[in-house]
Amino acid sequence: MSPYRTIDADGHVQEPADELAEFLPSEMKPFGPRYLIDDQGRHRQSIGGEVMSYIPAPVGGWDVPEGGSNPKKRLSDMDRQGVEQSILFPTLGLALAGLANTEIQTALCRAYNDWLAEFCGADRTRLIGVTVVPQNDLAGCLAEVRRSVAAHGFRAVMMRPNPINGRSLHDPYWEPLFTLLEELDLPLAVHEGTTGNVPQSGRDRFENFAMRHVCSHPHEQQIACVGLIMGGVLERHPKLRVVFLESGCGWMPHWLERMDEHSESWGHAIQPLPIEPSAYFHRQCFISCDPAEKGIPAFISQLGDDNLLFASDYPHPDALADNIVGAIAERAELTPESKKKILESNARRCFAL
């Protein structure tokens, strides 16, 4: 048994389509998620009336743990794995930001958040909800953040890093949202998903899903990181916390070094910043690591251990099914102090738990 009260900074739910539909108003139920078979005999998802890109399944289909959709099973798996609390992100809900129809998008975000609140009701101290917002509409975002915090006690707001309606996260359009997050003491959780229904790294070059998946997560996070830091968002919002998820941590030391260098050599071409880009990261940002990621010691040697979080990605196929906490807790090259920060205390600060 691990001595750490481990917090999983990026767990997922596997939303049952029929259960989500129950939370939609009657006029919106036809736009709820469902599964279909296309003209090539392939299983596809339809969300909001839009057919999603094909995601190839392994021979025999997906082996998804029951804890993705059953909260009691989830708590049992957390007990078995040594996880005290899990911050919960969507699976089907990752595609909502790319839906064209704002009214449908807003209704589906609200339905997802209400379903998640019921899921977390099995143990609200251990299952921590994250608000999914309608990125087509700022007013809708603000309203849903306020509602989900007041009604459900959610502890973060998830946004896709991709351009939505031509707007990236550093666009001035989002200033009122970042102000609200500061006021409510909520972090911005930047989470990518290879959904294929938004502009995305790799989508314009590869048909192969695996190759697109390699590109999309780290590339989109890197671009969002540049915008939020060098675009001045964190300077204007010094109390805003940002966490970058599900892209590994190995890119961050290189990326911050590159931003620092460009801030010095190309500073005349950007908005002047009073401190280096890397200083904003240390002051306001966090990033999750994959438990078995080889570069964790190198990350710590360059950036320290105050901004690094443990994340399982449970129940997705790239998650570690067994001994996920041990993948950090049993690493001889990490100090006990670093292990405690990664597994517990950094996430407590990030999500204000």
Beta strands, then each sheet from edge to edge (+ up, - down):
strand 1: 6-12
strand 2: 34-37
strand 3: 43-47
strand 4: 50-51
strand 5: 83-89
strand 6: 127-129
strand 7: 131-132
strand 8: 157-159
strand 9: 188-191
strand 10: 242-245
strand 11: 285-289
strand 12: 308-310
sheet 1: 1+ 5+ 6+
sheet 2: 2+ 3- 4+
sheet 3: 7+ 8+ 9+ 10+ 11+ 12+
end
